[in-house]
Amino acid sequence: MNYKNGYFILVFFILVLGACSPKIRTPKTPTSKPVEKEKPEEKKKAVKKFTQASVSLLAPFKLDELNLKTATKADVEKSAMPIDFYQGFKLGLDSAAASGLNFKLNVFDTQDDNAHISVLYKNERFKQSNLIVGPVFPDGQKFISAYSKENNIPVVSPLAASNPGEFNNPNLISVVNNIDLHGQKIAAYIAKNFNLANTIVVIINPKKTEDEAFASPIRSYLQAKTKFVVQEYASAYTFETKMIKGKQYAVVVTSSDRAFVLPTIEKLFKLKNLPSGGYNINLFGHPNWVKQNYPTEKVQALNTIISSSYKIDYKSATVVSFIKKYRRQFGFEPGEYAYKGFDIGLYFGKLLDQYGEDYRDYITKEKYKGLHNNFSFIHDEKLGYINTSLMLLKYKNFALNIVE
């Protein structure tokens, strides 16, 4: 099956799915599981198992805008993200179902419209949800917060990197790391790995809103928890006039605007390699750099490190197995959102299977190492559950490699 036809067939399948009753997995005979030994200091809690767990997936397929008879490849690709995510999520839930639990997966097309979400509140299938995954965009998450709180139903925000404080929902489960966590991760690494006596931390911050969003947690962490000298400049050119030979510099560029970042990297590279003797510079970049291209030899020479919530190891046996399974079932290659969907489907599917009605009590206890990203949740009474698992990636050997 070629790429284009694969999408057309899948879109048709989802169109039928949205018009018909929800797909229900064939019930499997529950398999017995080994009984774990009770820890002396803990009392064993009876698990109220589900006979069937109902999961509702809300995504903006916008199928009403797609005419299968006249649609071009470009038209179909507009729906690629939610379709890719759905397919990965379903495979993850299927893998969790192998343990014996039967899942009812309800898939709803929100059309990226809050009015469509509000209609779901009267839908009997939706009202029976044990877990809601989506909406995928922040506006939809804000809209559904009231329903989530009123009905005490957990809602997974699967793709938005928004700060949980924007949603005012104690039942929110934030999968993607917000920018504050990225900044704190970078600052903590600098504090741990650089010599306080000889290091100056430099924040190059053009002061746009998104730049300051990354700079703020770095600045706050270093000022509150360390005694590092912290300097801040609007550009590398201003920074150059204040440099001191013999000092080590940890330079954080808070912008992801390539038009600003590229000449900044060029300038820092020249400063490190001056004919008369360069400066000791180590560069830290914005997490969005992971999707941008910069001169590899220069970012490597600057020992550049960026934070990221995800990295796929294509040599991993589990990743290879997933790709083969995805190809067999859908006829083309999985995209980034298929990996995200799989990890979310498998993780929450296993929670529902193992802990039944009490699954949310174990969200902070169950760690997960996935194909694409890892989960390690903390709980806040006002903000809900927040994934704090982050990686640091370093440019080395013409690739991004995990530092920690």
C-alpha positions in Angstrom: 0.0 0.0 0.0 1.5 3.3 -0.9 1.6 6.3 1.4 -1.3 8.2 -0.1 -3.6 5.2 -0.4 -2.8 4.2 3.1 -4.1 7.6 4.4 -7.2 7.5 2.2 -8.2 4.0 3.5 -7.5 5.1 7.1 -9.5 8.3 6.8 -12.4 6.3 5.4 -12.1 3.9 8.3 -12.2 6.7 10.9 -15.1 8.4 9.0 -17.0 5.1 9.5 -15.8 4.9 13.1 -17.2 8.3 13.9 -20.5 7.5 12.3 -21.0 4.1 14.0 -21.0 2.7 17.4 -17.7 2.7 19.3 -15.2 -0.1 18.6 -15.0 -2.6 21.4 -12.2 -5.1 21.7 -13.2 -8.7 21.8 -13.3 -9.7 25.4 -10.3 -11.9 26.4 -10.2 -14.5 29.2 -8.5 -12.7 32.1 -5.1 -14.3 32.7 -3.9 -14.9 36.2 -1.1 -12.8 37.5 1.6 -13.6 40.1 0.7 -12.2 43.5 3.3 -9.7 44.6 4.6 -10.1 48.1 3.2 -7.6 50.5 5.7 -5.2 52.0 5.8 -5.4 55.8 5.1 -1.7 56.3 2.1 -1.6 53.9 -1.4 -3.0 54.1 -2.6 -4.6 50.9 -5.3 -2.6 49.3 -8.1 -4.4 47.4 -8.1 -3.5 43.8 -11.5 -2.7 42.3 -10.8 -4.1 38.8 -12.7 -2.9 35.7 -14.6 -5.6 33.8 -14.3 -3.1 30.9 -12.4 0.2 30.8 -13.9 3.0 28.8 -11.5 5.4 27.2 -12.5 8.5 25.1 -10.1 10.0 22.6 -10.8 13.5 21.5 -8.9 14.7 18.4 -9.4 17.3 15.6 -9.8 15.0 12.7 -12.0 17.5 10.9 -13.4 14.8 8.7 -16.3 17.0 7.6 -13.8 19.2 5.7 -12.3 16.2 3.8 -13.9 15.1 0.5 -12.4 11.7 -0.2 -13.4 11.9 -3.9 -11.5 15.1 -4.6 -9.0 15.3 -1.7 -5.3 15.7 -2.7 -2.4 14.3 -0.7 -2.0 17.8 0.8 -5.6 17.8 2.0 -5.3 14.4 3.6 -2.0 15.4 5.3 -3.9 18.1 7.2 -5.4 15.3 9.2 -2.1 13.4 9.4 -1.3 14.5 13.0 -4.6 13.3 14.7 -4.7 10.2 12.5 -1.0 9.4 13.3 -1.7 9.9 17.0 -4.9 7.8 17.0 -3.2 4.9 15.3 -0.3 4.9 17.7 -2.7 5.3 20.7 -4.8 2.3 19.5 -1.7 0.1 19.1 -0.6 1.1 22.7 -4.0 0.3 24.1 -4.0 -3.0 22.2 -0.7 -3.9 23.8 -2.1 -3.1 27.2 -5.2 -5.2 26.4 -3.0 -8.2 26.0 -2.9 -8.5 29.8 -6.6 -9.4 29.7 -8.6 -6.2 30.2 -11.2 -5.3 27.6 -11.1 -1.7 26.5 -13.9 0.3 24.9 -12.2 3.0 22.9 -14.6 5.9 21.8 -13.0 8.2 19.2 -14.6 11.6 18.8 -13.8 14.2 16.2 -13.7 17.6 18.0 -13.1 19.4 14.7 -11.0 21.8 16.9 -14.3 23.4 17.9 -15.5 23.8 21.5 -19.1 23.6 20.4 -18.5 20.1 19.3 -16.9 19.2 22.6 -19.9 20.6 24.5 -22.2 18.3 22.5 -20.3 15.3 23.9 -21.4 16.1 27.4 -24.8 14.6 26.6 -23.3 11.6 24.8 -23.8 8.4 26.9 -20.6 6.8 25.6 -18.6 9.9 26.6 -20.3 10.2 30.0 -19.2 6.6 30.8 -15.5 7.4 30.3 -13.0 6.2 32.9 -10.3 8.3 31.2 -10.5 11.1 28.6 -7.4 11.7 26.3 -7.5 15.1 24.7 -8.4 17.6 23.4 -5.0 18.0 22.0 -4.9 21.8 21.8 -4.8 24.3 24.8 -8.1 26.0 24.0 -9.9 22.7 24.1 -8.2 21.7 27.3 -9.4 25.0 28.9 -12.9 24.4 27.7 -13.2 20.8 29.0 -11.7 21.7 32.5 -15.1 22.6 34.0 -16.6 19.2 32.9 -13.6 17.4 34.2 -13.8 19.0 37.6 -17.6 18.7 37.9 -17.5 15.0 37.1 -14.1 14.2 38.7 -12.8 12.6 35.6 -9.1 12.6 34.7 -8.2 14.3 31.4 -4.9 13.7 29.6 -3.4 16.6 27.8 -1.3 14.6 25.3 0.5 17.1 23.1 0.3 20.6 24.5 3.4 22.0 26.3 1.4 24.5 28.2 1.9 25.4 31.8 -0.8 23.5 33.8 -1.6 26.7 35.6 -3.4 27.8 32.5 -6.1 25.2 32.9 -7.1 25.4 36.6 -7.9 21.6 36.6 -6.8 19.3 39.5 -7.8 16.3 37.3 -5.4 17.3 34.4 -2.6 14.9 33.4 0.1 16.9 31.6 2.2 14.6 29.5 4.4 17.1 27.6 6.9 19.1 29.7 6.3 22.8 30.0 9.0 25.4 29.4 9.5 26.0 33.1 10.7 22.4 33.5 13.0 22.7 30.6 14.6 25.8 32.1 15.0 24.2 35.5 16.6 21.1 34.0 19.2 23.3 32.2 19.9 25.4 35.3 20.3 22.3 37.5 22.8 20.8 35.1 24.9 23.9 35.1 24.8 24.1 38.9 25.9 20.5 39.2 28.6 20.4 36.5 30.3 23.8 36.4 32.9 25.2 38.8 31.3 28.0 40.9 34.6 29.8 41.4 35.5 30.1 37.7 32.2 30.1 35.8 30.0 32.9 34.7 26.5 32.0 33.5 25.4 34.1 30.6 21.8 34.3 29.4 21.4 35.7 25.9 17.8 36.8 25.8 16.3 38.9 23.0 13.3 39.5 25.4 10.5 38.4 23.2 7.7 36.7 25.1 8.7 33.2 24.2 12.4 34.0 24.9 11.6 35.3 28.4 9.4 32.2 29.1 12.6 30.1 28.9 14.9 32.6 30.5 12.7 33.2 33.6 13.0 29.7 35.2 16.7 29.5 34.5 17.3 32.9 36.1 15.1 32.1 39.0 16.7 28.7 39.7 20.2 30.0 39.6 19.5 33.0 41.8 17.5 31.1 44.4 19.6 27.9 44.6 23.2 28.8 43.6 25.8 31.5 44.0 26.8 31.6 40.3 27.4 35.0 38.7 24.6 35.5 36.2 24.9 38.0 33.4 22.2 38.8 30.8 22.6 40.3 27.4 20.3 40.9 24.4 22.8 39.6 21.9 26.2 37.8 21.7 27.7 41.1 20.3 26.9 42.9 23.5 28.2 39.9 25.5 31.5 40.1 23.6 32.4 43.5 25.0 32.2 42.2 28.6 34.1 38.9 28.3 37.1 38.0 30.6 39.9 35.8 29.5 40.4 32.8 31.8 36.8 32.5 32.8 34.5 29.6 31.8 31.2 30.6 30.3 28.0 28.7 30.4 26.0 30.5 27.7 22.2 29.9 27.4 20.5 31.2 24.3 16.8 31.4 25.1 15.6 32.1 21.6 14.3 29.5 19.0 14.1 32.1 16.2 16.5 30.7 13.7 17.2 34.2 12.2 18.5 35.2 15.6 20.1 31.9 16.7 22.2 31.1 13.6 24.3 34.3 13.7 24.6 33.9 17.5 26.1 30.5 17.1 28.4 31.8 14.4 29.6 34.6 16.7 30.1 32.3 19.8 32.0 29.9 17.6 34.4 32.7 16.5 34.8 33.8 20.1 35.8 30.3 21.1 38.3 30.0 18.2 40.1 33.4 18.1 43.5 33.2 16.5 44.9 35.0 19.6 43.3 32.5 21.9 39.6 31.9 22.3 37.2 31.9 25.2 36.0 28.8 27.1 32.4 28.7 26.0 29.8 26.0 26.6 26.4 26.5 24.9 22.9 25.6 26.0 20.0 26.0 23.6 16.2 26.2 23.5 14.4 22.8 23.4 12.9 23.8 20.0 16.4 23.5 18.5 15.8 19.7 18.4 13.7 20.3 15.3 16.0 22.9 13.7 19.2 22.6 11.7 22.4 24.4 12.7 26.0 23.9 11.5 26.9 20.6 13.2 30.6 21.2 13.5 30.0 24.5 15.2 27.4 23.4 17.8 29.6 20.4 18.5 32.6 22.6 19.0 30.6 24.7 21.5 29.6 21.5 23.5 26.0 22.4 22.9 23.4 20.8 25.1 19.6 21.1 24.8 16.7 19.7 26.8 14.1 17.4 25.3 11.1 15.4 26.4 11.6 12.9 23.7 14.1 10.9 21.6 13.6 7.8 19.5 16.3 5.2 19.4 15.7 3.6 16.1 18.2 0.8 17.0 16.1 -0.3 19.9 14.4 -3.7 19.6 11.2 -2.3 20.9 11.2 0.6 18.4 12.0 -1.8 15.5 9.1 -4.1 16.6 6.7 -1.1 16.8 7.6 0.1 13.3 7.1 -3.4 11.9 3.7 -3.7 13.6 2.7 -0.2 12.5 3.6 -1.0 8.9 1.7 -4.2 8.9 -1.4 -2.7 10.2 -1.5 0.7 8.4 0.8 0.3 5.4 3.2 3.2 5.9 5.7 4.6 8.3 4.8 5.9 11.8 5.3 9.6 12.3 6.3 11.4 15.5 2.7 11.5 16.8 2.3 7.7 16.4 5.1 7.2 18.9 3.6 9.7 21.3 0.2 8.0 21.0 1.6 4.6 21.6 3.4 5.5 24.8 0.3 7.3 26.2 -2.0 4.4 25.2 0.3 1.7 26.7 1.0 3.6 29.9 -2.5 4.5 30.8 -3.9 1.2 29.5 -1.6 -0.6 31.9 -2.7 1.6 34.8 -6.3 0.9 34.1 -5.6 -2.8 33.8 -3.6 -3.2 36.9 -5.3 -0.8 39.3 -8.8 -0.5 38.1 -10.9 2.3 39.6 -8.0 3.4 41.8 -5.6 3.9 38.8 -5.0 7.6 39.5 -3.5 6.8 42.9 -0.7 5.1 41.0 0.1 7.7 38.4 2.9 9.2 40.6 4.2 5.7 41.5 4.4 4.0 38.1 7.4 5.2 36.1 7.5 4.5 32.4 10.3 4.3 29.8 8.7 4.5 26.4 9.6 4.4 22.7 9.5 8.2 22.4 9.4 9.7 25.9 9.5 8.8 29.6 6.9 9.4 32.3 7.6 10.3 35.9 4.6 12.2 37.3 4.3 14.4 40.3 1.0 15.5 41.8 -0.2 19.0 42.6 -3.6 19.5 44.3 -4.4 22.5 42.0 -2.5 21.7 38.8 -3.0 17.9 38.6 -0.4 15.4 37.4 2.7 16.8 35.8 5.3 14.7 33.9 8.8 15.8 35.0 10.9 13.4 33.0 13.3 15.2 30.7 16.4 14.4 28.8 19.5 16.4 28.1 20.9 15.9 24.6 24.4 16.8 23.5 25.7 17.3 19.9 28.4 14.7 19.5 29.6 12.6 16.6 27.2 14.5 14.3 24.2 13.3 16.3 22.2 14.2 19.4 23.2 11.9 22.2 21.6 11.6 25.7 23.7 13.1 28.4 21.3 12.4 31.3 
